[in-house]
Amino acid sequence: MKNTIDLWAKTVKTGIIKSNLIPMIAALMLALYTYDLSFIEHIPHILFAFVGSAFIIGASGIFNNLYDRDIDAIMQRTKSRPTVTGELSARTVLIVGIVLLIVGLVILSLTTLLAAFLGFLGVFFYVVPYTMWTKRKTIWNTEVGSISGAMPPLIGWAAVAPDIWYPAAWALFIIMVIWQMPHFYAIAIRKKDDYAAANIPMLPVKTSMRRTYLQTNIYLIILMFTSFLFVPLSWGLTLCSLILGGIWLWISIVGYRQMDEKKWANKMFAYSLIYMMLLFITVIIYSSVGMILQ
């Protein structure tokens, strides 16, 4: 029984589900605070958003695993996936993925139709433009994939808010978009041989380390400027985002001068996780305290 659970956990990519639910909840809480909405009255929406998002993210992971079986079999870090080893049949995995997608979208629609639509867009962008097209074709695959990876904040916001046009909602979305480039460039450097063997055109594989470093810093600067979208809501969140982004840029510049590329990538990867956790936990705490004091 435990082995079966472990197999399905790898297939739906539970780590990605957990990491994407944090920004979704953060945006949802921020929307409740921004529009002065009752937390108690919106508990059903919160639960539906949580479960529905988890289901569609799991479905995305399943579809990605199914389509990428050929290249996953080549890479050291993915060759033990159940879809590669055959421990789970492709037919069964596909059926479960479709069920998760449909049920997840239905559950999200119980919050708002907009949240369900955004959920569908997230899955579509991850499966079609990213997995089935750009991942194997261009060094810009990370940028394309970042759109789907940034959908959870918009889904969370749309689940309770009357619209998604408030600047803070887009701050969270853009931050999630930009965050993915330094994060995945670092992964690509750490697993460069794997990606090269599978002929996946990640930026560090197809271009120079210098190009990757410069492009990373450009994105980090954009990330810092994005912080100012929080200004209409909170200077505190603005400064927090600026400081966290500034630390990341400092790590990149100083680390690049002092370390080899693998050590630099390890530092960048580790801080990318710290950045995301600190920022979105801060948003959750800020929103929670704000609702209590309202």
Secondary structure in CASP SS format (residue, H / E / C, confidence):
PFRMAT SS
TARGET T0000
AUTHOR 0000-0000-0000
METHOD secondary structure of the structure
MODEL  1
M C 1.00
K H 1.00
N H 1.00
T H 1.00
I H 1.00
D H 1.00
L H 1.00
W H 1.00
A H 1.00
K H 1.00
T H 1.00
V H 1.00
K C 1.00
T H 1.00
G H 1.00
I H 1.00
I H 1.00
K H 1.00
S H 1.00
N H 1.00
L H 1.00
I H 1.00
P H 1.00
M H 1.00
I H 1.00
A H 1.00
A H 1.00
L H 1.00
M H 1.00
L H 1.00
A H 1.00
L H 1.00
Y H 1.00
T H 1.00
Y C 1.00
D C 1.00
L C 1.00
S C 1.00
F C 1.00
I C 1.00
E C 1.00
H C 1.00
I H 1.00
P H 1.00
H H 1.00
I H 1.00
L H 1.00
F H 1.00
A H 1.00
F H 1.00
V H 1.00
G H 1.00
S H 1.00
A H 1.00
F H 1.00
I H 1.00
I H 1.00
G H 1.00
A H 1.00
S H 1.00
G H 1.00
I H 1.00
F H 1.00
N H 1.00
N H 1.00
L H 1.00
Y H 1.00
D C 1.00
R H 1.00
D H 1.00
I H 1.00
D H 1.00
A C 1.00
I C 1.00
M C 1.00
Q C 1.00
R C 1.00
T C 1.00
K C 1.00
S C 1.00
R C 1.00
P H 1.00
T H 1.00
V H 1.00
T H 1.00
G C 1.00
E C 1.00
L C 1.00
S C 1.00
A H 1.00
R H 1.00
T H 1.00
V H 1.00
L H 1.00
I H 1.00
V H 1.00
G H 1.00
I H 1.00
V H 1.00
L H 1.00
L H 1.00
I H 1.00
V H 1.00
G H 1.00
L H 1.00
V H 1.00
I H 1.00
L H 1.00
S H 1.00
L C 1.00
T C 1.00
T C 1.00
L H 1.00
L H 1.00
A H 1.00
A H 1.00
F H 1.00
L H 1.00
G H 1.00
F H 1.00
L H 1.00
G H 1.00
V H 1.00
F H 1.00
F H 1.00
Y H 1.00
V H 1.00
V H 1.00
P H 1.00
Y H 1.00
T H 1.00
M H 1.00
W H 1.00
T H 1.00
K H 1.00
R H 1.00
K C 1.00
T C 1.00
I C 1.00
W C 1.00
N H 1.00
T H 1.00
E H 1.00
V H 1.00
G H 1.00
S H 1.00
I H 1.00
S H 1.00
G H 1.00
A C 1.00
M H 1.00
P H 1.00
P H 1.00
L H 1.00
I H 1.00
G H 1.00
W H 1.00
A H 1.00
A H 1.00
V H 1.00
A C 1.00
P C 1.00
D C 1.00
I C 1.00
W C 1.00
Y C 1.00
P H 1.00
A H 1.00
A H 1.00
W H 1.00
A H 1.00
L H 1.00
F H 1.00
I H 1.00
I H 1.00
M H 1.00
V H 1.00
I H 1.00
W H 1.00
Q H 1.00
M H 1.00
P H 1.00
H H 1.00
F H 1.00
Y H 1.00
A H 1.00
I H 1.00
A H 1.00
I H 1.00
R H 1.00
K C 1.00
K H 1.00
D H 1.00
D H 1.00
Y H 1.00
A H 1.00
A H 1.00
A C 1.00
N C 1.00
I C 1.00
P C 1.00
M C 1.00
L H 1.00
P H 1.00
V H 1.00
K H 1.00
T C 1.00
S C 1.00
M H 1.00
R H 1.00
R H 1.00
T H 1.00
Y H 1.00
L H 1.00
Q H 1.00
T H 1.00
N H 1.00
I H 1.00
Y H 1.00
L H 1.00
I H 1.00
I H 1.00
L H 1.00
M H 1.00
F H 1.00
T H 1.00
S H 1.00
F H 1.00
L H 1.00
F H 1.00
V C 1.00
P C 1.00
L C 1.00
S C 1.00
W H 1.00
G H 1.00
L H 1.00
T H 1.00
L H 1.00
C H 1.00
S H 1.00
L H 1.00
I H 1.00
L H 1.00
G H 1.00
G H 1.00
I H 1.00
W H 1.00
L H 1.00
W H 1.00
I H 1.00
S H 1.00
I H 1.00
V H 1.00
G H 1.00
Y H 1.00
R H 1.00
Q H 1.00
M C 1.00
D C 1.00
E H 1.00
K H 1.00
K H 1.00
W H 1.00
A H 1.00
N H 1.00
K H 1.00
M H 1.00
F H 1.00
A H 1.00
Y H 1.00
S H 1.00
L H 1.00
I H 1.00
Y H 1.00
M H 1.00
M H 1.00
L H 1.00
L H 1.00
F H 1.00
I H 1.00
T H 1.00
V H 1.00
I H 1.00
I H 1.00
Y H 1.00
S H 1.00
S H 1.00
V H 1.00
G H 1.00
M H 1.00
I H 1.00
L H 1.00
Q C 1.00
END
